[in-house]
Amino acid sequence: MALSDSRARDHAVILAYVTAFAVATICHLFDIARGGWLPYTKYALGLNVPSGRFTFWGLATQIPVGVFMWWTAPKLWTAESTHPSRDG
């Protein structure tokens, strides 16, 4: 049975979320494995805790992903809560 267009779109959005979180997790784990819990002590604690490096690359990737999630989360939440499989 084929997924409807809206369900296929929802699945694509969820796949994008999973991919973004997986990449971020792997990057943070590599940073911690290479340099310990706070590997970039030359930076202020506020910058050291989120990313370890305050680089343009981090901002260039995090801002669009954040906007994408901000834009799609309410629609995905509504679609999931009204899906027929949620009926008892």
N, CA, C and O atoms as CSV, one atom per row, in Angstrom:
chain,resi,resn,atom,element,x,y,z
A,1,MET,N,N,0.838,-1.173,0.000
A,1,MET,CA,C,0.000,0.000,0.000
A,1,MET,C,C,0.889,1.245,0.000
A,1,MET,O,O,1.784,1.378,0.835
A,2,ALA,N,N,0.637,2.140,-0.931
A,2,ALA,CA,C,1.451,3.346,-1.065
A,2,ALA,C,C,1.026,4.388,-0.033
A,2,ALA,O,O,-0.145,4.493,0.331
A,3,LEU,N,N,1.997,5.139,0.415
A,3,LEU,CA,C,1.701,6.224,1.343
A,3,LEU,C,C,1.062,7.382,0.599
A,3,LEU,O,O,1.387,7.628,-0.562
A,4,SER,N,N,0.176,8.081,1.243
A,4,SER,CA,C,-0.387,9.277,0.630
A,4,SER,C,C,0.714,10.323,0.525
A,4,SER,O,O,1.752,10.218,1.178
A,5,ASP,N,N,0.473,11.334,-0.307
A,5,ASP,CA,C,1.473,12.391,-0.486
A,5,ASP,C,C,1.828,13.072,0.824
A,5,ASP,O,O,2.999,13.351,1.080
A,6,SER,N,N,0.828,13.342,1.659
A,6,SER,CA,C,1.112,14.023,2.925
A,6,SER,C,C,1.875,13.120,3.881
A,6,SER,O,O,2.759,13.596,4.594
A,7,ARG,N,N,1.561,11.837,3.914
A,7,ARG,CA,C,2.305,10.916,4.785
A,7,ARG,C,C,3.731,10.740,4.286
A,7,ARG,O,O,4.665,10.660,5.084
A,8,ALA,N,N,3.903,10.679,2.965
A,8,ALA,CA,C,5.253,10.569,2.402
A,8,ALA,C,C,6.072,11.818,2.753
A,8,ALA,O,O,7.256,11.719,3.076
A,9,ARG,N,N,5.439,12.981,2.688
A,9,ARG,CA,C,6.114,14.224,3.046
A,9,ARG,C,C,6.471,14.226,4.528
A,9,ARG,O,O,7.561,14.654,4.907
A,10,ASP,N,N,5.558,13.751,5.360
A,10,ASP,CA,C,5.834,13.660,6.802
A,10,ASP,C,C,7.018,12.733,7.072
A,10,ASP,O,O,7.868,13.032,7.911
A,11,HIS,N,N,7.070,11.625,6.368
A,11,HIS,CA,C,8.175,10.685,6.546
A,11,HIS,C,C,9.491,11.314,6.096
A,11,HIS,O,O,10.528,11.085,6.718
A,12,ALA,N,N,9.463,12.102,5.025
A,12,ALA,CA,C,10.672,12.782,4.563
A,12,ALA,C,C,11.149,13.808,5.589
A,12,ALA,O,O,12.351,13.952,5.810
A,13,VAL,N,N,10.220,14.514,6.210
A,13,VAL,CA,C,10.575,15.492,7.246
A,13,VAL,C,C,11.179,14.774,8.446
A,13,VAL,O,O,12.185,15.227,8.992
A,14,ILE,N,N,10.589,13.677,8.858
A,14,ILE,CA,C,11.126,12.913,9.989
A,14,ILE,C,C,12.518,12.385,9.658
A,14,ILE,O,O,13.398,12.393,10.519
A,15,LEU,N,N,12.730,11.930,8.436
A,15,LEU,CA,C,14.052,11.472,8.016
A,15,LEU,C,C,15.067,12.614,8.084
A,15,LEU,O,O,16.210,12.403,8.489
A,16,ALA,N,N,14.659,13.813,7.693
A,16,ALA,CA,C,15.549,14.980,7.793
A,16,ALA,C,C,15.897,15.262,9.256
A,16,ALA,O,O,17.048,15.566,9.567
A,17,TYR,N,N,14.912,15.165,10.157
A,17,TYR,CA,C,15.165,15.363,11.592
A,17,TYR,C,C,16.185,14.335,12.099
A,17,TYR,O,O,17.165,14.693,12.751
A,18,VAL,N,N,15.946,13.076,11.796
A,18,VAL,CA,C,16.819,12.004,12.270
A,18,VAL,C,C,18.240,12.207,11.738
A,18,VAL,O,O,19.213,12.034,12.472
A,19,THR,N,N,18.351,12.568,10.478
A,19,THR,CA,C,19.664,12.808,9.884
A,19,THR,C,C,20.375,13.963,10.573
A,19,THR,O,O,21.555,13.850,10.907
A,20,ALA,N,N,19.677,15.070,10.791
A,20,ALA,CA,C,20.280,16.239,11.437
A,20,ALA,C,C,20.736,15.902,12.855
A,20,ALA,O,O,21.848,16.256,13.248
A,21,PHE,N,N,19.892,15.227,13.618
A,21,PHE,CA,C,20.272,14.873,14.986
A,21,PHE,C,C,21.421,13.862,15.004
A,21,PHE,O,O,22.289,13.935,15.874
A,22,ALA,N,N,21.439,12.928,14.064
A,22,ALA,CA,C,22.520,11.941,14.011
A,22,ALA,C,C,23.859,12.604,13.681
A,22,ALA,O,O,24.870,12.314,14.320
A,23,VAL,N,N,23.866,13.484,12.695
A,23,VAL,CA,C,25.097,14.189,12.331
A,23,VAL,C,C,25.591,15.033,13.501
A,23,VAL,O,O,26.783,15.023,13.807
A,24,ALA,N,N,24.700,15.756,14.154
A,24,ALA,CA,C,25.100,16.590,15.294
A,24,ALA,C,C,25.651,15.739,16.433
A,24,ALA,O,O,26.657,16.094,17.048
A,25,THR,N,N,25.001,14.628,16.712
A,25,THR,CA,C,25.466,13.739,17.780
A,25,THR,C,C,26.850,13.196,17.468
A,25,THR,O,O,27.722,13.185,18.337
A,26,ILE,N,N,27.058,12.748,16.244
A,26,ILE,CA,C,28.362,12.206,15.848
A,26,ILE,C,C,29.447,13.278,15.948
A,26,ILE,O,O,30.546,13.005,16.429
A,27,CYS,N,N,29.143,14.493,15.496
A,27,CYS,CA,C,30.122,15.578,15.586
A,27,CYS,C,C,30.491,15.871,17.038
A,27,CYS,O,O,31.669,16.037,17.355
A,28,HIS,N,N,29.514,15.934,17.907
A,28,HIS,CA,C,29.787,16.198,19.319
A,28,HIS,C,C,30.571,15.042,19.955
A,28,HIS,O,O,31.478,15.280,20.752
A,29,LEU,N,N,30.238,13.822,19.618
A,29,LEU,CA,C,30.970,12.675,20.160
A,29,LEU,C,C,32.426,12.683,19.707
A,29,LEU,O,O,33.321,12.380,20.497
A,30,PHE,N,N,32.672,13.028,18.437
A,30,PHE,CA,C,34.057,13.137,17.962
A,30,PHE,C,C,34.816,14.224,18.718
A,30,PHE,O,O,35.967,14.022,19.107
A,31,ASP,N,N,34.180,15.368,18.925
A,31,ASP,CA,C,34.825,16.447,19.688
A,31,ASP,C,C,35.188,15.989,21.092
A,31,ASP,O,O,36.294,16.250,21.567
A,32,ILE,N,N,34.275,15.316,21.749
A,32,ILE,CA,C,34.519,14.847,23.113
A,32,ILE,C,C,35.598,13.760,23.116
A,32,ILE,O,O,36.453,13.749,24.002
A,33,ALA,N,N,35.573,12.852,22.144
A,33,ALA,CA,C,36.574,11.783,22.077
A,33,ALA,C,C,37.976,12.351,21.833
A,33,ALA,O,O,38.960,11.842,22.368
A,34,ARG,N,N,38.055,13.406,21.024
A,34,ARG,CA,C,39.363,13.999,20.723
A,34,ARG,C,C,39.893,14.858,21.851
A,34,ARG,O,O,41.092,14.838,22.128
A,35,GLY,N,N,39.025,15.612,22.508
A,35,GLY,CA,C,39.533,16.604,23.437
A,35,GLY,C,C,39.002,16.548,24.849
A,35,GLY,O,O,39.316,17.432,25.646
A,36,GLY,N,N,38.215,15.555,25.191
A,36,GLY,CA,C,37.665,15.486,26.535
A,36,GLY,C,C,36.360,16.257,26.651
A,36,GLY,O,O,35.817,16.742,25.658
A,37,TRP,N,N,35.868,16.362,27.879
A,37,TRP,CA,C,34.543,16.938,28.122
A,37,TRP,C,C,34.418,18.373,27.619
A,37,TRP,O,O,33.425,18.705,26.972
A,38,LEU,N,N,35.395,19.227,27.899
A,38,LEU,CA,C,35.409,20.606,27.396
A,38,LEU,C,C,36.723,20.819,26.632
A,38,LEU,O,O,37.687,21.348,27.184
A,39,PRO,N,N,36.753,20.407,25.370
A,39,PRO,CA,C,38.020,20.365,24.642
A,39,PRO,C,C,38.561,21.728,24.198
A,39,PRO,O,O,39.729,21.819,23.820
A,40,TYR,N,N,37.769,22.759,24.232
A,40,TYR,CA,C,38.187,24.054,23.690
A,40,TYR,C,C,38.216,25.094,24.786
A,40,TYR,O,O,37.390,26.007,24.805
A,41,THR,N,N,39.146,24.964,25.685
A,41,THR,CA,C,39.201,25.838,26.856
A,41,THR,C,C,39.594,27.266,26.507
A,41,THR,O,O,39.435,28.155,27.344
A,42,LYS,N,N,40.098,27.518,25.314
A,42,LYS,CA,C,40.451,28.884,24.945
A,42,LYS,C,C,39.214,29.745,24.665
A,42,LYS,O,O,39.320,30.966,24.554
A,43,TYR,N,N,38.060,29.120,24.552
A,43,TYR,CA,C,36.823,29.856,24.320
A,43,TYR,C,C,36.042,30.006,25.615
A,43,TYR,O,O,36.224,29.233,26.555
A,44,ALA,N,N,35.177,30.998,25.656
A,44,ALA,CA,C,34.321,31.197,26.827
A,44,ALA,C,C,33.434,29.965,27.026
A,44,ALA,O,O,33.114,29.262,26.068
A,45,LEU,N,N,33.046,29.714,28.261
A,45,LEU,CA,C,32.253,28.530,28.583
A,45,LEU,C,C,30.975,28.460,27.743
A,45,LEU,O,O,30.591,27.380,27.295
A,46,GLY,N,N,30.324,29.582,27.529
A,46,GLY,CA,C,29.091,29.589,26.743
A,46,GLY,C,C,29.283,29.091,25.320
A,46,GLY,O,O,28.398,28.443,24.761
A,47,LEU,N,N,30.433,29.390,24.734
A,47,LEU,CA,C,30.714,28.904,23.380
A,47,LEU,C,C,31.300,27.501,23.408
A,47,LEU,O,O,31.122,26.728,22.466
A,48,ASN,N,N,31.987,27.179,24.472
A,48,ASN,CA,C,32.620,25.874,24.587
A,48,ASN,C,C,31.581,24.764,24.764
A,48,ASN,O,O,31.744,23.675,24.212
A,49,VAL,N,N,30.527,25.026,25.521
A,49,VAL,CA,C,29.534,23.992,25.819
A,49,VAL,C,C,28.724,23.619,24.576
A,49,VAL,O,O,28.628,22.419,24.318
A,50,PRO,N,N,28.097,24.566,23.730
A,50,PRO,CA,C,27.271,24.128,22.606
A,50,PRO,C,C,28.049,23.459,21.488
A,50,PRO,O,O,27.597,22.448,20.949
A,51,SER,N,N,29.233,24.007,21.116
A,51,SER,CA,C,29.851,23.489,19.902
A,51,SER,C,C,31.341,23.226,20.027
A,51,SER,O,O,31.889,22.461,19.234
A,52,GLY,N,N,32.005,23.823,20.980
A,52,GLY,CA,C,33.442,23.663,21.063
A,52,GLY,C,C,34.184,24.607,20.152
A,52,GLY,O,O,35.310,24.998,20.460
A,53,ARG,N,N,33.595,24.983,19.050
A,53,ARG,CA,C,34.207,25.927,18.122
A,53,ARG,C,C,33.112,26.871,17.649
A,53,ARG,O,O,32.031,26.440,17.245
A,54,PHE,N,N,33.398,28.115,17.704
A,54,PHE,CA,C,32.438,29.099,17.216
A,54,PHE,C,C,32.852,29.463,15.799
A,54,PHE,O,O,33.557,30.448,15.576
A,55,THR,N,N,32.409,28.664,14.856
A,55,THR,CA,C,32.828,28.842,13.478
A,55,THR,C,C,31.640,29.187,12.599
A,55,THR,O,O,30.483,28.953,12.950
A,56,PHE,N,N,31.964,29.747,11.452
A,56,PHE,CA,C,30.911,30.057,10.500
A,56,PHE,C,C,30.233,28.779,10.018
A,56,PHE,O,O,29.025,28.771,9.784
A,57,TRP,N,N,31.001,27.698,9.869
A,57,TRP,CA,C,30.420,26.441,9.406
A,57,TRP,C,C,29.303,25.972,10.343
A,57,TRP,O,O,28.252,25.520,9.890
A,58,GLY,N,N,29.541,26.083,11.636
A,58,GLY,CA,C,28.518,25.678,12.592
A,58,GLY,C,C,27.263,26.516,12.465
A,58,GLY,O,O,26.152,25.985,12.463
A,59,LEU,N,N,27.435,27.818,12.358
A,59,LEU,CA,C,26.266,28.695,12.207
A,59,LEU,C,C,25.585,28.484,10.860
A,59,LEU,O,O,24.358,28.493,10.768
A,60,ALA,N,N,26.380,28.296,9.830
A,60,ALA,CA,C,25.823,28.129,8.481
A,60,ALA,C,C,24.974,26.869,8.365
A,60,ALA,O,O,24.072,26.804,7.530
A,61,THR,N,N,25.252,25.876,9.188
A,61,THR,CA,C,24.447,24.653,9.127
A,61,THR,C,C,23.348,24.633,10.183
A,61,THR,O,O,22.265,24.105,9.930
A,62,GLN,N,N,23.603,25.197,11.359
A,62,GLN,CA,C,22.618,25.128,12.440
A,62,GLN,C,C,21.428,26.059,12.219
A,62,GLN,O,O,20.299,25.705,12.560
A,63,ILE,N,N,21.659,27.219,11.666
A,63,ILE,CA,C,20.554,28.168,11.471
A,63,ILE,C,C,19.515,27.627,10.491
A,63,ILE,O,O,18.330,27.637,10.823
A,64,PRO,N,N,19.895,27.153,9.300
A,64,PRO,CA,C,18.853,26.626,8.401
A,64,PRO,C,C,18.139,25.392,8.968
A,64,PRO,O,O,16.932,25.235,8.785
A,65,VAL,N,N,18.880,24.521,9.653
A,65,VAL,CA,C,18.242,23.347,10.250
A,65,VAL,C,C,17.256,23.789,11.329
A,65,VAL,O,O,16.152,23.252,11.418
A,66,GLY,N,N,17.644,24.756,12.138
A,66,GLY,CA,C,16.744,25.274,13.170
A,66,GLY,C,C,15.487,25.888,12.579
A,66,GLY,O,O,14.384,25.651,13.071
A,67,VAL,N,N,15.649,26.676,11.526
A,67,VAL,CA,C,14.489,27.283,10.863
A,67,VAL,C,C,13.601,26.195,10.264
A,67,VAL,O,O,12.377,26.263,10.378
A,68,PHE,N,N,14.203,25.199,9.631
A,68,PHE,CA,C,13.432,24.089,9.059
A,68,PHE,C,C,12.608,23.383,10.132
A,68,PHE,O,O,11.426,23.100,9.933
A,69,MET,N,N,13.239,23.102,11.265
A,69,MET,CA,C,12.516,22.417,12.343
A,69,MET,C,C,11.443,23.306,12.947
A,69,MET,O,O,10.351,22.836,13.263
A,70,TRP,N,N,11.745,24.579,13.108
A,70,TRP,CA,C,10.755,25.531,13.636
A,70,TRP,C,C,9.546,25.599,12.704
A,70,TRP,O,O,8.411,25.698,13.172
A,71,TRP,N,N,9.773,25.550,11.413
A,71,TRP,CA,C,8.702,25.663,10.432
A,71,TRP,C,C,7.886,24.370,10.323
A,71,TRP,O,O,6.666,24.422,10.166
A,72,THR,N,N,8.546,23.224,10.404
A,72,THR,CA,C,7.858,21.963,10.139
A,72,THR,C,C,7.293,21.277,11.388
A,72,THR,O,O,6.339,20.507,11.278
A,73,ALA,N,N,7.848,21.533,12.549
A,73,ALA,CA,C,7.409,20.818,13.756
A,73,ALA,C,C,5.915,20.975,14.045
A,73,ALA,O,O,5.249,19.969,14.289
A,74,PRO,N,N,5.361,22.189,14.030
A,74,PRO,CA,C,3.917,22.289,14.314
A,74,PRO,C,C,3.061,21.545,13.296
A,74,PRO,O,O,2.062,20.924,13.661
A,75,LYS,N,N,3.440,21.602,12.032
A,75,LYS,CA,C,2.668,20.909,10.995
A,75,LYS,C,C,2.765,19.396,11.171
A,75,LYS,O,O,1.774,18.681,11.022
A,76,LEU,N,N,3.960,18.921,11.489
A,76,LEU,CA,C,4.150,17.496,11.704
A,76,LEU,C,C,3.403,17.028,12.947
A,76,LEU,O,O,2.797,15.957,12.952
A,77,TRP,N,N,3.450,17.830,13.986
A,77,TRP,CA,C,2.743,17.498,15.236
A,77,TRP,C,C,1.237,17.387,14.976
A,77,TRP,O,O,0.598,16.434,15.423
A,78,THR,N,N,0.674,18.358,14.259
A,78,THR,CA,C,-0.755,18.354,13.946
A,78,THR,C,C,-1.109,17.164,13.068
A,78,THR,O,O,-2.118,16.499,13.303
A,79,ALA,N,N,-0.294,16.892,12.063
A,79,ALA,CA,C,-0.569,15.766,11.165
A,79,ALA,C,C,-0.555,14.449,11.924
A,79,ALA,O,O,-1.390,13.580,11.677
A,80,GLU,N,N,0.382,14.297,12.840
A,80,GLU,CA,C,0.483,13.047,13.602
A,80,GLU,C,C,-0.682,12.900,14.575
A,80,GLU,O,O,-1.208,11.801,14.750
A,81,SER,N,N,-1.084,13.993,15.203
A,81,SER,CA,C,-2.155,13.897,16.199
A,81,SER,C,C,-3.517,13.656,15.568
A,81,SER,O,O,-4.427,13.163,16.235
A,82,THR,N,N,-3.673,13.996,14.294
A,82,THR,CA,C,-4.958,13.790,13.617
A,82,THR,C,C,-4.952,12.575,12.693
A,82,THR,O,O,-5.935,12.325,11.996
A,83,HIS,N,N,-3.852,11.817,12.681
A,83,HIS,CA,C,-3.767,10.645,11.820
A,83,HIS,C,C,-4.751,9.566,12.284
A,83,HIS,O,O,-4.905,9.355,13.486
A,84,PRO,N,N,-5.416,8.881,11.349
A,84,PRO,CA,C,-6.412,7.872,11.733
A,84,PRO,C,C,-5.874,6.762,12.632
A,84,PRO,O,O,-6.638,6.165,13.390
A,85,SER,N,N,-4.573,6.473,12.561
A,85,SER,CA,C,-4.032,5.420,13.420
A,85,SER,C,C,-4.067,5.799,14.898
A,85,SER,O,O,-3.869,4.941,15.758
A,86,ARG,N,N,-4.314,7.064,15.203
A,86,ARG,CA,C,-4.397,7.524,16.590
A,86,ARG,C,C,-5.746,7.232,17.221
A,86,ARG,O,O,-5.896,7.306,18.440
A,87,ASP,N,N,-6.716,6.902,16.403
A,87,ASP,CA,C,-8.047,6.573,16.944
A,87,ASP,C,C,-8.004,5.213,17.610
A,87,ASP,O,O,-7.622,4.216,16.997
A,88,GLY,N,N,-8.406,5.185,18.894
A,88,GLY,CA,C,-8.426,4.015,19.743
A,88,GLY,C,C,-8.574,2.741,19.064
A,88,GLY,O,O,-8.600,1.695,19.712
